[in-house]
Amino acid sequence: MVGLSVYNDKNESIGSINDMLTDKEGKIKAVVIGVGGFLGVGEHLVAIPFEKVKFVSEPVAYTGASATPPAGGSRPASSTTTGAANTSTAPATTAKPNPWYPDHAVFNATKDELKAMPEFKYST
């Protein structure tokens, strides 16, 4: 789960999972989310209670500039009329969700709200 993208309810990327904290019995108690920064530099870590994070198997809904998203979340077919016809027999590029691993996590907060939370630090 480390590295899994985290989005808010508005499908805005707010960070990624850095760690999952467990109790002595092995139950996951908190998810550590890294917010901001670049390649881990300047990243703000926050610990969120596990029950407040939702894991989703479906890909994030498309929120691009076009008025309507492409069907099935895949790229639209080319609409050009010049050149050779597409004779590919490959199936359409609709990605199937991995049944063993969620596509992303959802936590309802903005990046600024997460950055304002107390920073999580590992004890030494």
C-alpha positions as CSV (number, residue, x, y, z in Angstrom):
1,M,0.0,0.0,0.0
2,V,3.0,2.3,0.4
3,G,3.0,4.7,-2.5
4,L,-0.7,4.4,-3.1
5,S,-2.2,7.8,-4.2
6,V,-4.6,9.6,-1.9
7,Y,-7.4,11.8,-3.3
8,N,-10.1,13.8,-1.6
9,D,-13.9,13.7,-2.4
10,K,-13.3,16.2,-5.2
11,N,-10.9,13.8,-7.0
12,E,-8.0,16.1,-6.2
13,S,-4.7,14.4,-5.5
14,I,-3.6,15.3,-1.9
15,G,-0.7,13.0,-1.4
16,S,0.4,9.3,-1.1
17,I,0.6,6.7,1.6
18,N,4.0,6.5,3.2
19,D,3.3,4.0,6.0
20,M,0.6,2.1,7.9
21,L,0.9,1.9,11.7
22,T,-0.2,-1.1,13.6
23,D,-0.9,-2.0,17.2
24,K,0.7,-4.9,19.1
25,E,-1.9,-7.3,17.7
26,G,-1.2,-6.3,14.1
27,K,-4.4,-4.3,13.5
28,I,-3.8,-1.2,11.3
29,K,-4.5,1.9,13.4
30,A,-3.3,4.8,11.3
31,V,-2.2,5.7,7.7
32,V,0.7,8.0,7.3
33,I,0.1,10.3,4.3
34,G,2.9,12.4,2.7
35,V,1.7,15.7,1.5
36,G,3.6,18.1,-0.7
37,G,7.3,18.1,-1.4
38,F,9.2,16.6,-4.3
39,L,10.6,13.0,-4.2
40,G,10.2,13.0,-0.4
41,V,12.1,16.3,0.1
42,G,10.0,18.9,2.0
43,E,7.2,16.4,2.4
44,H,4.8,16.9,5.4
45,L,3.8,13.6,7.0
46,V,0.4,13.3,8.8
47,A,-1.1,10.3,10.6
48,I,-4.8,9.7,9.8
49,P,-6.9,7.2,11.7
50,F,-7.3,4.1,9.5
51,E,-11.1,4.1,9.7
52,K,-11.2,7.6,8.2
53,V,-9.5,6.5,5.0
54,K,-11.5,4.8,2.3
55,F,-9.9,2.5,-0.2
56,V,-11.3,2.4,-3.7
57,S,-10.8,-0.2,-6.5
58,E,-12.2,1.9,-9.3
59,P,-9.9,4.4,-11.1
60,V,-10.3,8.1,-10.2
61,A,-13.0,9.8,-12.3
62,Y,-11.7,11.9,-15.2
63,T,-11.9,15.6,-14.4
64,G,-10.2,17.0,-17.5
65,A,-11.1,20.1,-19.5
66,S,-13.5,18.5,-21.9
67,A,-17.2,18.7,-21.2
68,T,-17.8,14.9,-21.0
69,P,-15.3,12.2,-20.0
70,P,-14.6,9.4,-22.4
71,A,-16.7,6.3,-22.0
72,G,-15.1,3.8,-19.6
73,G,-12.3,6.2,-18.7
74,S,-10.3,5.2,-21.7
75,R,-8.8,7.6,-24.3
76,P,-11.2,8.5,-27.1
77,A,-10.6,6.9,-30.5
78,S,-8.8,8.9,-33.2
79,S,-11.2,10.9,-35.4
80,T,-8.8,11.5,-38.2
81,T,-9.8,10.4,-41.7
82,T,-6.4,10.4,-43.4
83,G,-3.9,7.6,-43.5
84,A,-4.3,3.9,-43.3
85,A,-7.2,2.3,-41.4
86,N,-6.5,0.9,-38.0
87,T,-6.3,-2.8,-38.5
88,S,-5.3,-3.6,-35.0
89,T,-7.0,-6.6,-33.4
90,A,-6.0,-5.6,-29.9
91,P,-8.9,-5.2,-27.4
92,A,-9.9,-1.7,-26.2
93,T,-7.7,-0.3,-23.4
94,T,-10.1,-0.6,-20.5
95,A,-8.0,-1.4,-17.5
96,K,-9.4,-4.0,-15.2
97,P,-9.1,-3.2,-11.5
98,N,-6.6,-5.4,-9.6
99,P,-8.7,-7.6,-7.2
100,W,-5.9,-7.7,-4.7
101,Y,-4.9,-4.1,-4.5
102,P,-7.0,-0.9,-4.4
103,D,-6.5,1.8,-7.1
104,H,-6.3,4.7,-4.7
105,A,-7.4,5.9,-1.2
106,V,-9.8,8.7,-0.4
107,F,-9.6,11.1,2.6
108,N,-11.8,14.1,2.7
109,A,-9.4,17.0,3.1
110,T,-7.5,19.5,1.0
111,K,-3.7,19.6,0.8
112,D,-3.7,22.8,2.8
113,E,-5.8,21.2,5.6
114,L,-3.4,18.2,5.7
115,K,-0.4,20.5,5.8
116,A,-2.0,22.4,8.7
117,M,-2.3,19.2,10.7
118,P,0.4,18.2,13.2
119,E,3.4,16.6,11.5
120,F,3.9,12.9,12.2
121,K,7.4,12.0,13.4
122,Y,8.8,8.5,14.0
123,S,10.2,8.1,17.5
124,T,13.8,7.0,17.8
